[in-house]
Amino acid sequence: MHFFPDTSRPYVKQELPGVLLFHLKEQLFPYNLNWKVPCFPFFNCNLDLFGVRRLHSQEIVRQKDPSSRKMSTWAVKTMDMDVTTEEDSAALRLSPAYETAMEALSSLITRQKRGGASKIGGKYKKLDRMLMYIKILGLEGHLGGLKIIHVAGTKGKGSTCAFCEAILQECGFRTGLFTSPHLIDVRERFRINGLDITEDKFLLHFWDCWHRLKLDLQENLTEDLPMPPLFQFLTVMAFKIFVEEKVDVAIIEVGLGGKKDSTNVIKEPVVCGIASLGMDHMEALGDTLAEIASHKAGIFKPQVPAFTVPQRSEAMDVLSERANELMIPLEVVAPIDCKWLDGIKLSLSGDHQYSNAALAASLCKSWIRSTGNWEKLFQHDDKDSLPEPFIRGLSTARLFGRAQIVHDSSSNSSTVSMVNGAASGDLTFYLDGAHSPESLEACGRWFATVVKDDKNLLPLDSCLKTGIGEEVSENGFVYTGSKESNKISKRILLFNCMDVRDPQILLPQLVNTCATLGTHFSKAIFVPNISTYNKVTSGASAVPFHLPAKDLTWQFNLQRIWEKILHGKGFPEKPLKKENPACFPPNNFLYEDISHCKPADGNFACSTVVSSLPQTIKWLRDCVKENPRLRIQVLVTGSLHLVGDVLKLINR
């Protein structure tokens, strides 16, 4: 049911049943909420009260021209994104109600840091609590109706899910996608038909879940069933969204592990997949690959087909054993053959994506067959080729922060700069949230490959909005064939990682992989993240330019490891320390010769520790403004949180 405002009056206050219950008792909230303005601003335009845009561009285009069915849904999707961004940003993105929702979400965080102990106790186990939350929200009888693709893995599971989403969209299905973590805004975790859920729909579903759970738990007060922690709340909210949005397929990415993950309340998925496995989250999943594989195999279900990619033997043995116990088929999918793509490039960069693409294609084929749709869509099944919608999907899938290239154009127009020689250099960010040894190796291979090839790339105007054109290539760049000369190229590593990671493995892996392919870093900058583990922020949340002082002991440890990699045995073992680290690198840092590096005296020409990420981004921009011959290529990696922070800063 939709509620429409009375447009005959300048403002009408209306209550939304099940959405914002202003008159609930105060004790339902963990803190005082001060409603100073209406949560849903009045719009005198073509929107209903929820601000839900009724854009039917895809259907309109197809009705007018049946041949347009071959048109990529990515093109239609992009048109919708542009309209929404231009018209809604001022009205919606700064909504006080949305920031209030972020505060409420933050109150559900039970760990102060990654790997910390959870405060949730009681007699119920996590999955038992999840089932109880699902029952409270009235989803118990509906969850089985979702036709789910469930995907686990150490690296590549998010990319696999994105490929699945795009393929099934191209096949004409209404898709729901739930992934984690988000980079800029929590709404990224919920996608309907390839688009992040709108702010108004997010608020609708969020407050409905919040109030129902609060009301029920308040009436049946018990310490055994508290409010769900953050990820559990978001998971049940995803189920609610997909049920009410009536998606044809729900693609669910496992959060952590598999067997005990909150998403594993899914009892009857249509198909399961496990992406590449490696050593990560050992504090929760175990110290061996076999233990980790055992957790991942926990998503396998009786009578549900399963797929995986080639794994190391100790992982594959565990997966196969679990599949045999359940008497289900486990198919190992080889990387996709380039000849199947008809000369089209995968939209997600990196050689490792051919494995993820193959896994996604197999999952989608299995899903379409199991749901009885294959014969309706395709006349035959050629095992040596892919249907056209599959190819279009693999060439249009998107997942920010993974092998993503962003050309910064904050000062001058980058297009003018490169074509007409305007007085500004080039600043390009290469963003990949790799944070395990295996993913850092893949990241290094990708970066080393693209920086060699990008001299013929002309950047588009925006990193997060993709235009439509004949020459569009992966990651929002077009090939022009033009060549530049007399450019001074500087490759910089911008790095941070969580202290539960082992940088003595991660950094050498990255450096050695790049060096093997002939790519070397001019400088390295180690900087703390802006985002914190204990607070949920939105894309519109303020980012202070001058951040409060932080303990940079961890960043100096990263620098020490980096310098030791470069200088070898001659590097002093004593920890690095600096009383007052600068907010941004020294003026001469970019051009300082390596011969000036004297670690014994505390002088480093190859790396630096800085205290402010916003100031560092400004410093990089200032460098290219001051020197039109300068090209800076910045690899941002080691942490998805760092990648998200950089995206938020450069997109403003």
Buried (B, 14 or more C-beta within 10 A) or exposed (E): EEEEBEEEEEEEEEEBEEBBBEEBEEEBBEEEBEEEEBBBBBBEEEBBBBBEBEBEEBEEBBEEEEEBEEBBBBBBBBBBBBEBEEBBEEBBBEBBBBBBBBBBBBEBBBBEEBEEEEEBEEEBEBBBBBBBBBEBBEBEEBBEEBBBBBBBBBBBBBBBBBBBBBBBBBBBBBBBBBBBBBBBBBBBBBBBBBBBBBBBBBBBBBBBBBBBBBBBBEEEEEEEBBBBBBBBBBBBBBBBBBBBBEBBBBBBBBBBBBBBBBBBBBEBBBBBBBBBBBBBBBEBBBEBBBBBBBBBBBBBBEEBBBBBBEBBEBBBBBBBBBBEEBEBEBEBBEBBEEEBBEEBEBBBBBEBBBBBBBBBBBBBBBBBBBBEBBEEEBEEEEEEBBBEBBBBBBBBBBBBBBBBBBBBBBBBBBBEBBEEEBEBBBBBBBBBBBBBBBBBBBBBBBBBBBBEEBEEBBBBEBBBBBEEEEEBBBBBBBEEEEEEEEEBEBBBBBBBBBEBBBBEBBBBBBBBBBBEBEBEBBBBBBBBBBBBBEEBBBBBBEBEEEBEEBEBEBBBBBBBBBBBBBBEEEBBEEEBEBEEBBBBBEEEBBBBEEEEBEBEEEEBBBBBBBBBBBBBBBBBBBBBBEBBBBBBBBBBBBBBBBBBBBBBBBBE
